[in-house]
Amino acid sequence: MIFSDWSRRTVLFVLFSLASWAIIAQPLQRYTFDRGLFGTEFRQIFYAPNDSVAQYVRRAVDARMDSLNVVMSDYLDGSEINRLSATAGSGQWVAVSPDLFDILSRAVAIAKASDGLFDPTIGPLSQLWRRAVRRKIFPTKPELRKAHQRVDYQLIELKKPGLVRLKKPGVRLDVGGIGQGYANDEGLKVLHRLGIKSALLDIGGDILVSDPPPGERGWRILIGSDADTTTLLLQNVAITTSGATHRYLEHNGKRYSHLMNPRTGLGLLHHAQTTVLAPDGTQADALTKVFSVAGIQKSKRLIKRFPGVSVWITEERNGKWKKWRSVTSTSPSPF
């Protein structure tokens, strides 16, 4: 039998409608899937009508995550972002995938709004500090100066519909400070397309939730540490916590965090645990770094640039601890 284009569209629409009705009509069960991803653990929790649907959904989300890994990972020699970094200073415009162009566009926008406290060109410093923390050897001043000279988000030029140029030799892109949140956003899009309404995605503590579990008012998320914890009931929002408790480098009696200030080229000397609640995972991930680097006083001014975002900071400077929680704006976010 031969179908016209109109007939095929009608059949597909009917099949999709029936599938959607089946998902709605059947009692939903909770499914949890864990795997390694981006050098950490990735957890999917969602509600689906049966095992077959759940396995299909899991595979679809995993496939999307794997596709993003080969785009964004600066640990993979052949990743798209590393191939782009290799063109730095060549003067050429490089056509990149929609995924890479999108995440770089968002990263640059947050870099601008944060006055460079977040910077997707931090790659040279990231590599230097990873090696220093691993070997417990503080970088030399010439090494720091050379790496820092290559870090500036303004060295990225973006031109629609998908062209990128890196203006200076040695620029190395690193979207690790935003990539897990971005991947969560993309994973949730897959879940929504497949009719899954209640879901939680967690990549190494970067959490994104959609509608609450059936019969619940929200997803229960615990924030804080030790005895000072708070349980939040959340829906359709992202939350991320960043801290530098265990990874640091000591030098001349000072403790430098693995978390760096892109503007100074050094690890932070203050300890901060920062939790950000944001409309999407991309913002939540990036802004934990921004507000950790900024500290409480600067964050009080900076928060106004990020509508719809809430921040909790516990900060230690010179042996004194302070806490601050922002007042959330209800305006829509520009990101």
C-alpha positions as CSV (number, residue, x, y, z in Angstrom):
1,M,0.0,0.0,0.0
2,I,1.3,3.5,-0.9
3,F,0.6,6.4,1.4
4,S,0.6,10.1,0.4
5,D,2.7,12.5,2.5
6,W,-0.5,13.7,4.1
7,S,-1.5,10.1,5.0
8,R,1.9,9.3,6.4
9,R,1.8,12.4,8.6
10,T,-1.7,11.4,9.8
11,V,-0.7,7.8,10.6
12,L,2.4,9.1,12.5
13,F,0.3,11.6,14.4
14,V,-2.3,8.9,15.4
15,L,0.5,6.5,16.5
16,F,2.2,9.3,18.5
17,S,-1.2,10.2,20.1
18,L,-1.9,6.6,21.0
19,A,1.6,6.2,22.5
20,S,1.2,9.4,24.5
21,W,-2.3,8.2,25.7
22,A,-0.7,4.9,26.8
23,I,1.9,6.6,28.9
24,I,-0.7,8.8,30.6
25,A,-3.1,5.9,31.1
26,Q,-0.8,3.4,32.7
27,P,0.3,3.7,36.3
28,L,3.8,5.2,36.5
29,Q,6.8,3.5,38.1
30,R,10.0,5.0,39.4
31,Y,13.2,4.1,37.5
32,T,16.8,4.9,38.4
33,F,19.8,4.4,36.2
34,D,23.4,5.1,37.0
35,R,26.6,5.3,34.9
36,G,29.9,7.0,34.6
37,L,30.0,10.3,32.6
38,F,32.3,13.3,32.3
39,G,34.7,11.8,34.8
40,T,31.9,11.6,37.5
41,E,28.6,9.8,38.1
42,F,25.4,10.4,36.1
43,R,22.0,9.4,37.5
44,Q,18.7,9.4,35.8
45,I,15.5,9.1,37.9
46,F,12.2,9.3,36.1
47,Y,8.7,7.9,36.1
48,A,7.6,5.7,33.2
49,P,4.7,3.2,32.6
50,N,6.8,0.1,32.1
51,D,10.3,-1.4,31.7
52,S,10.3,-1.3,27.9
53,V,9.6,2.5,27.9
54,A,12.1,3.1,30.6
55,Q,14.9,1.3,28.9
56,Y,14.1,3.1,25.6
57,V,14.2,6.4,27.4
58,R,17.4,5.6,29.2
59,R,19.2,4.7,26.0
60,A,18.0,7.8,24.3
61,V,19.3,10.1,27.1
62,D,22.6,8.2,27.3
63,A,23.1,8.6,23.5
64,R,22.5,12.3,23.8
65,M,25.0,12.5,26.7
66,D,27.6,10.6,24.7
67,S,27.2,12.9,21.7
68,L,27.8,15.9,23.9
69,N,30.9,14.3,25.5
70,V,32.7,14.0,22.1
71,V,31.8,17.7,21.5
72,M,32.7,19.3,24.9
73,S,35.3,17.2,26.6
74,D,38.8,18.8,26.8
75,Y,40.1,15.4,28.1
76,L,39.5,13.7,24.7
77,D,42.2,14.4,22.2
78,G,39.8,14.2,19.2
79,S,36.9,16.1,20.8
80,E,35.4,18.9,18.7
81,I,36.3,21.6,21.3
82,N,40.0,20.4,21.3
83,R,40.1,20.5,17.5
84,L,38.7,24.0,17.6
85,S,41.4,25.0,20.2
86,A,44.1,23.7,17.9
87,T,43.1,26.5,15.4
88,A,43.7,29.3,17.9
89,G,45.7,32.2,16.3
90,S,45.4,30.8,12.8
91,G,43.0,33.6,11.7
92,Q,40.5,31.1,10.3
93,W,36.8,31.0,11.0
94,V,35.8,27.4,11.9
95,A,32.4,25.9,11.3
96,V,31.3,24.1,14.4
97,S,28.4,22.0,15.4
98,P,25.2,23.6,16.7
99,D,25.9,22.1,20.1
100,L,29.4,23.6,20.4
101,F,28.2,27.0,19.0
102,D,25.3,27.0,21.5
103,I,27.4,26.2,24.6
104,L,30.1,28.7,23.6
105,S,27.5,31.4,23.0
106,R,26.0,30.8,26.5
107,A,29.5,30.6,28.1
108,V,30.5,34.0,26.6
109,A,27.3,35.6,27.6
110,I,27.8,34.5,31.3
111,A,31.5,35.6,31.1
112,K,30.4,39.1,30.0
113,A,27.7,39.4,32.7
114,S,30.1,38.2,35.4
115,D,33.0,40.6,34.3
116,G,35.1,37.6,33.4
117,L,34.7,35.7,36.8
118,F,33.6,32.8,34.5
119,D,35.7,32.3,31.4
120,P,35.5,29.5,28.8
121,T,39.2,30.2,27.7
122,I,40.5,29.1,31.1
123,G,42.0,26.0,29.5
124,P,45.7,27.0,29.9
125,L,45.2,27.7,33.6
126,S,43.1,24.6,34.1
127,Q,45.8,22.4,32.7
128,L,48.5,24.1,34.7
129,W,46.6,23.8,38.0
130,R,45.5,20.2,37.4
131,R,49.1,19.3,37.0
132,A,50.2,21.4,40.0
133,V,47.5,19.9,42.3
134,R,48.3,16.4,41.2
135,R,52.1,16.8,41.7
136,K,51.8,19.1,44.7
137,I,54.2,21.5,43.0
138,F,53.2,25.2,42.8
139,P,53.5,26.6,39.3
140,T,56.4,29.0,38.7
141,K,55.7,32.7,38.0
142,P,56.7,32.4,34.3
143,E,54.3,29.4,33.9
144,L,51.5,31.3,35.5
145,R,52.1,34.5,33.5
146,K,52.3,32.6,30.2
147,A,49.1,30.7,30.9
148,H,47.2,33.8,32.2
149,Q,48.1,35.7,29.0
150,R,46.1,33.3,27.0
151,V,42.9,33.5,29.1
152,D,40.3,36.1,28.0
153,Y,36.8,35.3,26.8
154,Q,37.1,38.3,24.4
155,L,39.5,36.2,22.4
156,I,36.5,34.2,21.2
157,E,34.7,35.5,18.2
158,L,31.3,34.1,17.3
159,K,29.4,34.6,14.0
160,K,26.1,33.0,13.2
161,P,25.0,30.6,11.9
162,G,27.9,28.6,13.5
163,L,31.4,30.1,13.0
164,V,34.0,30.5,15.6
165,R,37.4,32.2,15.6
166,L,40.0,32.1,18.4
167,K,42.1,35.3,18.0
168,K,45.3,34.4,19.8
169,P,47.7,31.5,19.6
170,G,47.6,29.2,22.7
171,V,44.0,29.9,23.6
172,R,42.5,26.6,24.9
173,L,38.8,26.3,25.5
174,D,37.5,24.6,28.7
175,V,33.7,24.5,29.2
176,G,34.0,22.1,32.2
177,G,32.5,24.8,34.4
178,I,29.3,24.8,32.5
179,G,29.2,21.6,30.6
180,Q,27.5,19.3,33.1
181,G,24.6,21.7,33.6
182,Y,24.3,22.1,29.8
183,A,24.2,18.3,29.4
184,N,21.5,18.1,32.0
185,D,19.4,20.6,30.1
186,E,19.9,18.7,26.9
187,G,19.0,15.4,28.6
188,L,15.8,16.8,30.0
189,K,14.8,17.9,26.4
190,V,15.1,14.3,25.4
191,L,12.9,13.1,28.3
192,H,10.3,15.7,27.5
193,R,10.2,14.7,23.8
194,L,9.6,11.1,24.8
195,G,6.7,12.1,27.1
196,I,8.5,11.8,30.5
197,K,7.1,14.6,32.7
198,S,8.6,13.7,36.1
199,A,12.4,13.4,36.1
200,L,15.6,14.2,38.0
201,L,19.0,14.3,36.3
202,D,22.2,14.4,38.4
203,I,25.7,14.7,37.0
204,G,28.2,14.8,39.8
205,G,25.9,17.0,42.0
206,D,24.6,19.2,39.2
207,I,20.9,18.5,39.5
208,L,18.0,19.4,37.2
209,V,14.4,18.5,38.0
210,S,11.2,18.7,36.0
211,D,7.6,18.1,37.3
212,P,7.4,16.5,40.8
213,P,7.0,12.7,41.3
214,P,3.4,11.6,41.1
215,G,1.5,12.7,44.2
216,E,4.3,14.8,45.5
217,R,4.7,18.6,45.8
218,G,8.3,18.5,44.6
219,W,11.6,16.6,44.5
220,R,13.3,16.5,47.9
221,I,16.8,18.0,47.6
222,L,19.2,18.3,50.5
223,I,21.6,21.2,50.6
224,G,24.2,22.2,53.1
225,S,26.8,20.2,55.0
226,D,27.2,18.3,58.3
227,A,24.5,19.3,60.8
228,D,23.6,22.5,58.9
229,T,21.3,21.1,56.2
230,T,18.1,22.2,54.6
231,T,15.6,20.1,52.5
232,L,14.1,21.9,49.5
233,L,11.0,20.8,47.6
234,L,11.8,21.7,44.0
235,Q,10.3,21.4,40.5
236,N,11.3,22.6,37.1
237,V,14.5,24.1,38.3
238,A,18.3,23.4,38.5
239,I,20.5,23.4,41.6
240,T,24.2,23.0,41.9
241,T,26.7,23.2,44.8
242,S,30.4,23.9,44.4
243,G,33.0,23.8,47.1
244,A,36.7,23.4,47.5
245,T,36.9,21.3,50.6
246,H,39.3,18.5,49.5
247,R,41.2,19.7,46.4
248,Y,43.8,22.3,47.1
249,L,47.5,23.2,46.8
250,E,49.6,24.5,49.7
251,H,52.4,27.0,49.0
252,N,54.3,29.2,51.4
253,G,51.8,28.7,54.2
254,K,48.8,29.5,52.0
255,R,46.1,27.1,50.7
256,Y,45.1,27.6,47.1
257,S,41.8,26.1,45.9
258,H,41.5,24.1,42.7
259,L,38.8,26.6,41.8
260,M,40.5,29.5,40.0
261,N,39.9,33.1,39.5
262,P,40.3,33.7,35.8
263,R,41.2,37.3,36.3
264,T,44.1,36.6,38.7
265,G,45.2,33.3,37.3
266,L,45.4,31.8,40.8
267,G,43.4,29.4,42.9
268,L,41.1,31.0,45.5
269,L,42.6,31.7,48.9
270,H,39.2,31.8,50.6
271,H,37.1,28.8,51.1
272,A,33.5,29.0,49.8
273,Q,30.7,26.5,49.5
274,T,28.2,27.9,47.1
275,T,24.7,26.7,46.1
276,V,22.9,28.2,43.1
277,L,19.2,27.6,42.3
278,A,18.6,28.7,38.7
279,P,16.0,28.3,35.9
280,D,18.3,25.8,34.0
281,G,21.3,23.6,34.5
282,T,23.6,25.7,32.4
283,Q,23.2,28.8,34.6
284,A,23.3,26.8,37.9
285,D,26.6,25.1,36.9
286,A,28.4,28.2,35.7
287,L,27.2,30.5,38.4
288,T,28.4,28.4,41.3
289,K,31.9,29.2,40.0
290,V,31.1,32.9,39.5
291,F,29.7,33.4,43.0
292,S,32.4,31.3,44.7
293,V,35.1,33.4,43.0
294,A,33.3,36.6,43.8
295,G,32.7,36.0,47.4
296,I,29.9,37.4,49.5
297,Q,30.5,41.1,49.1
298,K,30.9,41.1,45.4
299,S,28.1,38.6,44.9
300,K,25.6,40.9,46.6
301,R,26.1,43.3,43.7
302,L,26.5,40.7,41.0
303,I,23.3,38.8,41.7
304,K,21.3,41.6,40.2
305,R,22.6,40.7,36.8
306,F,21.1,37.2,37.0
307,P,17.3,37.4,37.4
308,G,15.5,34.3,38.6
309,V,18.6,33.0,40.5
310,S,19.0,32.2,44.2
311,V,22.4,31.9,45.9
312,W,23.6,30.5,49.2
313,I,27.2,31.1,50.2
314,T,29.1,29.9,53.2
315,E,32.5,31.6,53.1
316,E,35.7,31.5,55.3
317,R,38.2,34.3,55.1
318,N,41.1,34.8,57.6
319,G,39.6,32.2,59.9
320,K,36.2,33.9,60.0
321,W,33.0,32.3,58.6
322,K,30.1,34.2,57.1
323,K,26.9,33.1,55.4
324,W,24.7,34.9,52.9
325,R,21.5,34.0,51.0
326,S,20.3,36.2,48.1
327,V,16.8,37.5,47.6
328,T,15.5,36.0,44.4
329,S,14.3,38.2,41.5
330,T,11.2,36.9,39.7
331,S,12.2,38.5,36.4
332,P,12.9,36.2,33.5
333,S,16.5,35.4,32.9
334,P,18.3,36.7,29.8
335,F,20.3,33.5,29.5
